[in-house]
Amino acid sequence: MPLTLPAKRNRISIATTAMLLVTWLLFPFTAWAEPLSVDEADLHALLEKSLSVVEIDKEITRIGEQKQQLLLTMTETEKQLMLQEQQISDKQDEAGSVLRAYYMGERDFLLSALLSFNSLSELFQMLDYAEIILTHDKDTLNTYVDQYKKVKVGYRALETRKEELVAVENQLREQKERVLALEKQLDQELAGRSDAERIRILMNELTSYWESAGIDEVKQYFRALSKAMQKLPGWVQDNKDLLEIKGFQYTIRVPEDELNSFLREQNPIFDNFSFEFIDGKVIAQGKRENMAIKITGHYTVENDPKNAILFHVDELLFNGFSLPDTTRSALEKEFDLGFYPDLIVSFLKANSVDMKDGELTIKLSLKL
């Protein structure tokens, strides 16, 4: 939308907008600590929605690429099935001939020949001859059965891909509807505002800041956390006071201050970053280079594909702006922040995990 302000006022407006954005982006904790005014809250909500639109658009692109890959896979599977069906058709005729030969008694002569030998040399010759025929018959039938099984597996795989395609198309439709709804809300909320153009500039600046610096900063923290979590089992082994044993029951208790010390030993990025365990939640937050990040999540015990304690991101704030679930889900998939008890002792499995009063508590038992 073109600016309609006179050139001088336009420059002043843009400068004011830029300063406002700097305030929003560089001093997020002020906004977190104090209640926002009505105007600030409205502006915050508008900027947050615009950021969500951008992030959900990325998810739409990712799902679209996944859909195209599925279609390519299905096309290749269909080609392979056509080739296999042609091969099995040829072998089906051969297998049918073999079965008919036995059914019609055409192989009875082998038994007669074996029973009518005049010398041992004739017997051995007949045995060799019979072995050749029977081996050929067996190979023909086995080849047919193997190819038939491959075709069945191929059709099952194709059916699975079709189901995946339906699920992907549903996801794609849902995310597109979601973006359209958000865009409609933004348009409606901006329609009655005299400062709509300045807010659009703010939206663009926030998006640019997030994509050029913010997402990289968030990923640096997630990457560092993922590497640190790989070393956590060894750290627990080295700190026996964290492990309590009563009979066949094992309990790991990790105080948040000790976890923070461990993380800071792993990477200086955590010098201004801390974990808290409160009321079933994990809260990790910090600030570096004027970028504030706050992650709220929880751990769950999972048994598929293996016993593990996995971390789920419930909320992700960047300089006070909440990122959508699509961003959180993408980070969960890209970075493994899980904890695997069998890396401490191979015969242990996790039964429960709790986060409260500044402590992470994991209860384990023997694998049966």
Secondary structure, 3 states (H helix, E strand, C coil): CCCCCCHHHHHHHHHHHHHHHHHHHHCHHHHHHCCCCHHHHHHHHHHHHHHHHHHHHHHHHHHHHHHHHHHHHHHHHHHHHHHHHHHHHHHHHHHHHHHHHHHCCCCHHHHHHHHCCCCHHHHHHHHHHHHHHHHHHHHHHHHHHHHHHHHHHHHHHHHHHHHHHHHHHHHHHHHHHHHHHHHHHHHHHHHCCCCHHHHHHHHHHHHHHHHHHHHHHHHHHHHHHHHHHHHHHHHHHHCHHHEEEECCEEEEEEEHHHHHHHHHHHCHHHHHEEEEEECCEEEEEEEECCEEEEEEEEEEEECCCCCEEEEEEEEEEECCEECCHHHHHHHHHHCCCCECHHHCCCCEEEEEEEEECCEEEEEEEECC
